[in-house]
Structure formats: structure tokens, C-alpha cells
Amino acid sequence: MINLLWKQFDKFIKLGANAVKIEGAGSNVITIKHIIDSGIPVMGHIGLTPQSVNSIGGYVLQGKNDKTAHQLILDAKALEDAGCFSIVLEMIPAWLAKEITESVHLPTIGIGAGAYTSGQVLVLHDLLGLSKSFNPKFLKKYLNGYELIKDALNRYDNEVKLKTFPSEKESY
């Protein structure tokens, strides 16, 4: 299994990737350590792990109780010990993100984790509002891209049907 993963990561590096991001801790820590020891930088990712969203019950807040919060702190420390250069903290309470950030000696990047992380990230498509239906509490849409794109496509469709596009201006 590790050889298969190595071959995939090696392809990413050859294509120009500077690092890989791996979701979860637990049993993944051994693999993460091997990847790091092989010379590939790894960013850890805990809290909500989108690749596992169907097995964890959907897009739900993680670390809500003492037991799961404590486990996320242990996971962060395990990722740090494995050699990760940073950790994404996704969809966890702000107080927990602050506690994790204060308990590790590497940058934490928040997405739906409040203001007390080392930095913030939003998915570009979400920030631009390209999805009409994806509206988690942590998301701030800086543009209504969905409506802008829909309007542009409708105008294009209408002009093609009316034969006003392409016009002489857009023709050779």
C-alpha cells in the first residue's frame, strides 16, 4: 500500500506540487511519517475531513464534546510529531482551534474554525459563490458567482438563438 501511495505522491511532485495534504490522523500517522521521511512535505488536516464526509455523517461540526475535542488535540500533536509542516483545522469550535494552535509549534490554517488559527483558507469556488446550495455557516461569499455565470450563459444562449451572436464583430 505504501509503495502505491509513494508512486502517486511522486507523480504529484514531478508535476510541480510542493507538498501533499492528507486528511485525518490515527492510523494515517504511520503513512504520513513514511511520506515525510521519503522527502515529501505533508500538511495535515483534522476536524471535518471532506473526503470522509459520508462516513462521518455529513458536514457537521467536529470536536463538540470533551472526548472528541481531546482526540483532535492528540491528533494535532501526533501530526506534529510525524513531521507535518502545518495542519488544517476544519469546522471545529473556535475555542478548540485556539487550544490546538497553542498546543502545537507549527502553523494552523482554519476553515470554519474561528479567528484563533495562524491563517485562514476558503475554497475559491465557495468564496466566489459558484454554488447556489453550498452555504455552511463559516462561508462568506464575496461574489454571487452562481448568478453572474447563470446570467452570462443565459445571455449567450439567447443571442445564439436570436442569431445576434456571432455578429460581424466576432467573425473573420
C-alpha positions in Angstrom: 0.0 0.0 0.0 2.8 2.5 0.9 4.5 1.8 -2.4 1.3 2.6 -4.3 0.9 5.8 -2.3 4.5 6.8 -2.9 4.2 6.4 -6.7 1.1 8.6 -6.6 2.7 11.3 -4.5 5.9 11.1 -6.6 3.8 11.9 -9.7 2.3 15.0 -8.0 5.8 16.2 -7.0 7.1 15.7 -10.6 4.1 17.7 -11.8 5.1 20.6 -9.7 3.4 20.1 -6.3 5.4 21.4 -3.4 3.6 19.2 -0.8 0.6 17.0 -0.3 -2.3 17.4 2.2 -3.5 14.3 4.0 -6.8 14.2 5.9 -7.0 12.5 9.3 -4.6 11.2 11.9 -4.9 7.9 13.8 -3.8 5.1 11.6 -2.7 7.6 8.8 0.1 8.9 11.0 2.4 6.0 10.1 1.8 6.6 6.4 2.3 10.3 6.9 5.6 9.8 8.7 6.8 7.5 5.9 5.9 10.0 3.2 7.7 12.8 5.1 10.7 10.6 5.8 10.7 10.0 2.0 11.2 13.7 1.4 7.7 14.8 0.6 6.3 17.6 2.8 2.9 16.9 4.3 0.2 19.3 5.5 -2.1 17.5 8.0 -5.9 18.0 8.1 -8.2 17.3 11.1 -11.7 18.2 12.2 -14.1 17.8 9.3 -12.4 15.8 6.6 -14.3 16.3 3.4 -13.1 13.1 1.8 -14.7 11.2 4.6 -17.8 13.3 4.9 -20.2 10.4 4.0 -18.8 8.2 6.7 -18.8 10.9 9.4 -22.5 11.8 8.9 -22.2 14.8 6.6 -20.9 18.4 7.0 -21.2 18.6 10.8 -19.2 20.4 13.4 -16.4 18.2 14.9 -14.9 18.3 18.4 -18.2 19.4 20.1 -17.7 17.4 23.3 -14.8 16.9 25.6 -13.9 13.4 24.3 -13.8 14.3 20.6 -12.1 17.7 21.4 -9.4 15.9 23.3 -8.9 13.4 20.5 -8.4 16.3 18.0 -5.7 17.8 20.3 -4.0 14.5 20.4 -4.3 14.1 16.6 -2.7 17.5 16.1 0.2 16.6 18.3 0.6 13.3 16.5 0.7 15.1 13.1 3.3 17.5 14.5 5.4 14.6 15.9 5.1 12.9 12.5 6.7 16.0 10.9 3.8 17.8 9.2 4.7 21.4 8.3 1.2 22.7 9.1 -2.3 21.5 10.0 -5.7 22.5 8.5 -8.4 22.7 11.2 -11.8 22.4 9.6 -15.2 23.0 11.1 -14.3 22.8 14.7 -15.3 25.2 17.5 -13.2 28.4 17.7 -12.1 27.7 21.3 -10.8 24.3 20.3 -8.9 25.7 17.3 -7.3 28.2 19.7 -6.3 25.4 22.1 -4.9 23.3 19.3 -3.0 26.3 17.8 -1.5 27.0 21.3 -0.6 23.3 21.8 1.5 22.8 18.7 4.6 24.5 17.3 3.5 24.7 13.7 1.1 26.9 11.8 -2.6 26.0 11.8 -4.9 27.0 9.0 -8.5 27.5 9.8 -11.6 26.8 7.6 -14.7 27.1 9.7 -12.5 27.1 12.9 -12.8 30.7 14.0 -10.2 33.5 14.2 -7.6 31.9 16.5 -5.6 30.0 14.0 -2.3 31.0 12.3 -4.1 31.6 9.0 -7.3 31.2 7.1 -8.4 29.5 3.9 -11.6 29.3 1.8 -12.2 27.2 -1.2 -12.1 29.6 -4.2 -15.3 28.2 -5.7 -17.1 28.8 -2.4 -15.6 32.3 -1.9 -16.7 33.3 -5.4 -20.2 31.9 -4.7 -20.2 29.5 -7.6 -22.6 27.1 -5.7 -26.1 28.2 -5.0 -26.8 25.5 -2.5 -23.5 25.2 -0.5 -23.9 27.6 2.4 -22.2 26.4 5.6 -22.1 28.9 8.5 -18.4 29.5 8.1 -18.6 30.5 4.5 -18.6 34.2 3.5 -19.3 34.6 -0.2 -17.5 37.6 -1.6 -19.3 37.4 -5.0 -22.6 35.9 -6.3 -20.7 33.9 -9.0 -23.6 31.5 -9.5 -26.0 34.2 -10.6 -23.3 36.0 -12.7 -22.4 32.8 -14.6 -26.1 31.8 -15.0 -26.9 35.3 -16.4 -23.9 35.1 -18.8 -24.9 31.7 -20.0 -28.5 32.7 -20.5 -27.5 35.8 -22.5 -25.2 33.7 -24.7 -27.9 31.1 -25.2 -30.4 33.8 -26.1 -28.0 35.6 -28.5 -27.2 32.3 -30.3 -30.9 31.5 -30.7 -31.6 35.1 -31.9 -28.6 34.8 -34.3 -27.1 38.0 -32.8 -24.0 36.1 -31.9 -21.7 35.8 -33.5 -22.0 39.2 -35.2 -19.8 40.7 -37.8 -17.6 42.0 -34.9 -16.9 38.4 -33.8 -16.5 37.0 -37.3 -13.5 36.8 -39.7 
